[in-house]
Amino acid sequence: MFVGREAELQQLTEVFAQPGKQAVMLYGRRRVGKSTLILEAIKNISCKVIYYECLMTSLEDNLRSLEAKVKACYNNKFLHFIDFEELFEFLGSQQEKVIIIIDEY
């Protein structure tokens, strides 16, 4: 059950509904519900959503883990990215809307 944060939830919902490319950074103290707020905001999203929670490991490991999420989202096991720039260029080149959430960066 999600309680409170209606204003913040409405703001995120409005941002997610807007056309075009944009970035949103949500920050604050630990353990105050940022991830829960994000997960609540994407519950009723009709476009593709990639949610990735970063690992406390190498940049390369995080790239491979995020790459796996992108492969699953696009149902394409042949996708491969040499770096994050290439991954984001791919996502930006897609015609359909996609929301990518990188949590615990």
MODELLER restraints for C-alpha pairs under 7 A, 6 or more apart:
rsr = mdl.restraints
at = mdl.atoms
rsr.add(forms.Gaussian(group=physical.xy_distance, feature=features.Distance(at['CA:9:A'], at['CA:37:A']), mean=6.56, stdev=0.5))
rsr.add(forms.Gaussian(group=physical.xy_distance, feature=features.Distance(at['CA:9:A'], at['CA:41:A']), mean=5.96, stdev=0.5))
rsr.add(forms.Gaussian(group=physical.xy_distance, feature=features.Distance(at['CA:12:A'], at['CA:41:A']), mean=6.30, stdev=0.5))
rsr.add(forms.Gaussian(group=physical.xy_distance, feature=features.Distance(at['CA:13:A'], at['CA:41:A']), mean=5.69, stdev=0.5))
rsr.add(forms.Gaussian(group=physical.xy_distance, feature=features.Distance(at['CA:47:A'], at['CA:97:A']), mean=5.91, stdev=0.5))
rsr.add(forms.Gaussian(group=physical.xy_distance, feature=features.Distance(at['CA:47:A'], at['CA:98:A']), mean=5.99, stdev=0.5))
rsr.add(forms.Gaussian(group=physical.xy_distance, feature=features.Distance(at['CA:48:A'], at['CA:97:A']), mean=6.61, stdev=0.5))
rsr.add(forms.Gaussian(group=physical.xy_distance, feature=features.Distance(at['CA:48:A'], at['CA:98:A']), mean=4.70, stdev=0.5))
rsr.add(forms.Gaussian(group=physical.xy_distance, feature=features.Distance(at['CA:48:A'], at['CA:99:A']), mean=6.28, stdev=0.5))
rsr.add(forms.Gaussian(group=physical.xy_distance, feature=features.Distance(at['CA:49:A'], at['CA:98:A']), mean=5.66, stdev=0.5))
rsr.add(forms.Gaussian(group=physical.xy_distance, feature=features.Distance(at['CA:49:A'], at['CA:99:A']), mean=4.72, stdev=0.5))
rsr.add(forms.Gaussian(group=physical.xy_distance, feature=features.Distance(at['CA:49:A'], at['CA:100:A']), mean=5.83, stdev=0.5))
rsr.add(forms.Gaussian(group=physical.xy_distance, feature=features.Distance(at['CA:50:A'], at['CA:69:A']), mean=6.64, stdev=0.5))
rsr.add(forms.Gaussian(group=physical.xy_distance, feature=features.Distance(at['CA:50:A'], at['CA:70:A']), mean=6.96, stdev=0.5))
rsr.add(forms.Gaussian(group=physical.xy_distance, feature=features.Distance(at['CA:50:A'], at['CA:73:A']), mean=6.94, stdev=0.5))
rsr.add(forms.Gaussian(group=physical.xy_distance, feature=features.Distance(at['CA:50:A'], at['CA:99:A']), mean=6.18, stdev=0.5))
rsr.add(forms.Gaussian(group=physical.xy_distance, feature=features.Distance(at['CA:50:A'], at['CA:100:A']), mean=4.66, stdev=0.5))
rsr.add(forms.Gaussian(group=physical.xy_distance, feature=features.Distance(at['CA:50:A'], at['CA:101:A']), mean=6.10, stdev=0.5))
rsr.add(forms.Gaussian(group=physical.xy_distance, feature=features.Distance(at['CA:51:A'], at['CA:100:A']), mean=5.97, stdev=0.5))
rsr.add(forms.Gaussian(group=physical.xy_distance, feature=features.Distance(at['CA:51:A'], at['CA:101:A']), mean=4.74, stdev=0.5))
rsr.add(forms.Gaussian(group=physical.xy_distance, feature=features.Distance(at['CA:51:A'], at['CA:102:A']), mean=6.29, stdev=0.5))
rsr.add(forms.Gaussian(group=physical.xy_distance, feature=features.Distance(at['CA:52:A'], at['CA:66:A']), mean=6.41, stdev=0.5))
rsr.add(forms.Gaussian(group=physical.xy_distance, feature=features.Distance(at['CA:52:A'], at['CA:101:A']), mean=6.00, stdev=0.5))
rsr.add(forms.Gaussian(group=physical.xy_distance, feature=features.Distance(at['CA:52:A'], at['CA:102:A']), mean=4.99, stdev=0.5))
rsr.add(forms.Gaussian(group=physical.xy_distance, feature=features.Distance(at['CA:52:A'], at['CA:103:A']), mean=6.04, stdev=0.5))
rsr.add(forms.Gaussian(group=physical.xy_distance, feature=features.Distance(at['CA:53:A'], at['CA:102:A']), mean=5.84, stdev=0.5))
rsr.add(forms.Gaussian(group=physical.xy_distance, feature=features.Distance(at['CA:53:A'], at['CA:103:A']), mean=4.54, stdev=0.5))
rsr.add(forms.Gaussian(group=physical.xy_distance, feature=features.Distance(at['CA:53:A'], at['CA:104:A']), mean=5.92, stdev=0.5))
rsr.add(forms.Gaussian(group=physical.xy_distance, feature=features.Distance(at['CA:54:A'], at['CA:62:A']), mean=6.32, stdev=0.5))
rsr.add(forms.Gaussian(group=physical.xy_distance, feature=features.Distance(at['CA:54:A'], at['CA:102:A']), mean=6.79, stdev=0.5))
rsr.add(forms.Gaussian(group=physical.xy_distance, feature=features.Distance(at['CA:54:A'], at['CA:103:A']), mean=6.07, stdev=0.5))
rsr.add(forms.Gaussian(group=physical.xy_distance, feature=features.Distance(at['CA:54:A'], at['CA:104:A']), mean=5.58, stdev=0.5))
rsr.add(forms.Gaussian(group=physical.xy_distance, feature=features.Distance(at['CA:54:A'], at['CA:105:A']), mean=5.80, stdev=0.5))
rsr.add(forms.Gaussian(group=physical.xy_distance, feature=features.Distance(at['CA:55:A'], at['CA:62:A']), mean=6.29, stdev=0.5))
rsr.add(forms.Gaussian(group=physical.xy_distance, feature=features.Distance(at['CA:63:A'], at['CA:83:A']), mean=6.91, stdev=0.5))
rsr.add(forms.Gaussian(group=physical.xy_distance, feature=features.Distance(at['CA:63:A'], at['CA:84:A']), mean=6.54, stdev=0.5))
rsr.add(forms.Gaussian(group=physical.xy_distance, feature=features.Distance(at['CA:67:A'], at['CA:80:A']), mean=6.95, stdev=0.5))
rsr.add(forms.Gaussian(group=physical.xy_distance, feature=features.Distance(at['CA:71:A'], at['CA:77:A']), mean=5.43, stdev=0.5))
rsr.add(forms.Gaussian(group=physical.xy_distance, feature=features.Distance(at['CA:71:A'], at['CA:79:A']), mean=6.05, stdev=0.5))
rsr.add(forms.Gaussian(group=physical.xy_distance, feature=features.Distance(at['CA:81:A'], at['CA:87:A']), mean=5.55, stdev=0.5))
